[in-house]
Every structure is written in C-alpha cells, then in structure tokens.
C-alpha cells in the first residue's frame, strides 16, 4: 500500500533513497499541504503536530526524525542593542518566523530557560516572514500565554530587515537571515562559539534536538495495522543508507563533497555519537523528546504536558 500513498517531505540525505516522495521548496509548504489533507504520510514540525493534537488531528506520529539541529546557533542579535550574553535578552523585542514557538524557537527558549534563567514573558515577540513579508501561518493554531506579548511585523516588513535596522533586538530563527550571510556589521550570533557550546550541551544532557517527525493518516493506520511499521522501516532504511555513504566516504576523504575537512567532521561525529548518530525510534530519543514536551508545555504552547506514549503510534513505542 505504501506505493499508492502520497508522501511529502523536504529533501534530505536521509530521505534521498525514498521513492515516490513529493518535495517542496520550503518546509512550511510541506506542513501546510499535509495539514490541508494533500498527503497520507508527511513530515511535520513537532510543534505543528502538538498544536493539532490539542484541536484534534487526523494524523498519528511515527518516531521518525528527519530534521534535527542544535539550536544555540539560531539566536541572532543586533549588536547595537547592547546584547552581549543571554542575560541581556530580558525586556527585549525578539522576532520569530511564522508563529510564536516554531520548533527552533521552542528549543532555543527552553535551553535558555534551563541554563540561563531566560523568561519569554519579559519580552515582546514579533512574528513575520524572514526574507519576504508574510502574515503568521494561517493553517495552525497560535497558542501563547496571556503574559507573553505577541504582535506581527506589519505590512511590507521582514524579520531580516528589522534585525538589521535594530527595530528588533534579536531573532530566533531556524534559517540564517540574509543579513548574517552578507556579513552585516551590526548583526551577530548570541553565541559566536556555538559549536563548542552545542558539543558541551550534548555531552552534559544527551540531547540532540529534534525538530520534525513523520505523521500518517489515522484512518490508514486503523485500516492497515502493519502500515506504521512498514513506513518506519522504509524511512529508517533510507536513513541508514545515507549514513553508510558517509562511512564509505571516509576511505575517499569524502571527495564526493565540496567541503574540505568533511572527513574529519565525520570522524568527530562518529567519536561523539557512535555509529548511529541519527537514530530513529523511542528508546534512543526519549531524553530529547521528554525535554521538548516539557519545553512545549512550559512555554504555554500545550495546555498540558504530553507524554511520549500519547503522541506516537502504539505499535512503535518499543522501537
């Protein structure tokens, strides 16, 4: 039955070996099309899925995680605002793309809350498009605590431009804004040494932040009890094939890539994470998932703290 289903996901090395998959130019497009019913199986941001669970959703998540990124690197500041460290974020105006509490923002806020005493309710939050003016996403709910002040960027304004001009003091962003790529003199990362901080964070906590999961229509799982396992195996096989390409590439110094020293990075990754550095399933990701569910509730995006056993297909809880 998998061959007849519509499957939507972004383009990753972990999904390259999947056949019959529809892709899109942006992840929000995949999410919107999934939520509007265009796919039977689709990649979906964790916060999008949890918000839909609150309202009732036709999907069930599988413990497949095609997108995960350490997020100390995703906080950008206008240096003229006087922000030199996490403690300086209090009382500031901060931008976020598309919604208050996108997945990268949930992680960044949660880490800052745990490790630096950050409190989102002390800030003013501005929601908009990153490089193009855009209204908040219209295909998901937008919960946030009453104490958190959330406004929109306004007509014709982008978060990139607001950060560059100092109209917002900081930006929590899944994507690197163009002003940073262009080397704008007034914009920098909150943590310039983010790689060292992220490695230290992983060693201390065991957390490798997960952004997205894969969901399947609930009615299809009901009518075909073996479907969840087949979809899981299909994605895991594609991911394992991608990992094997990196392992084989060590012999050739990863010459199939354009990046020098990629081989050393692969060696470091294997030393840090072990052979399966991008695991699917519940057991290997329980600590990370529990942290995310806690953050999501603490930030007022869920009315209660969801449990792992409630959000994933029961037949895959033993993975």
C-alpha positions, 0 to 999 in steps of 0.5 A: 500500500505504501506505493499508492500513498502520497508522501511529502517531505523536504529533501534530505540525505536521509530521505534521498533513497525514498521513492515516490516522495513529493518535495517542496521548496520550503518546509512550511509548504510541506506542513501546510499541504499535509495539514490541508489533507494533500498527503497520507504520510508527511513530515511535520514540525513537532510543534505543528503536530502538538498544536493539532493534537490539542484541536484534534488531528487526523494524523498519528506520529511515527518516531521518525526524525528527519530534521534535527539541529542544535539550536544555540546557533539560531539566536541572532542579535543586533549588536547595537542593542547592547546584547552581549550574553543571554542575560541581556535578552530580558525586556527585549523585542525578539522576532520569530518566523511564522508563529510564536514557538516554531520548533527552533524557537521552542528549543532555543527558549527552553535551553535558555530557560534551563541554563540561563534563567531566560523568561519569554514573558519579559519580552515582546515577540514579533512574528513575520516572514524572514526574507519576504513579508508574510502574515503568521501561518494561517493553517495552525493554531497560535497558542501563547500565554496571556503574559507573553506579548505577541504582535506581527511585523506589519505590512511590507516588513521582514524579520531580516530587515528589522534585525538589521535596522535594530527595530528588533533586538534579536531573532530566533530563527531556524534559517540564517537571515540574509543579513548574517550571510552578507556579513552585516556589521551590526548583526551577530550570533548570541553565541559566536562559539556555538559549536563548542557550546552545542558539543558541551550541551550534548555531552552534559544532557544527551540531547540532540534536538529534534525538530520534525517527525513523520505523521500518517493518516489515522484512518490508514493506520486503523485500516492497515495495522502493519502500515506504521511499521512498514513506513518506519522501516522504509524511512529508517532504511533510507536513513541508514543508507545515507549514513553508510555513504558517509562511512564509505566516504571516509576511505575517499576523504569524502571527495564526493563533497565540496567541503574540505575537512568533511572527513574529519567532521565525520570522524568527530561525529562518529567519536561523539555519537557512535555509529548511529548518530541519527537514530530513529525510534523511542528508546534512543530519543526519549531524553530529547523528546521528554525535554521538548514536551516539557519545553512545549508545555512550559512555554504555554504552547500545550495546555498540558504536558504530553507524554511520549506514549500519547503522541506516537503510534502504539505499535512503535513505542518499543522501537 
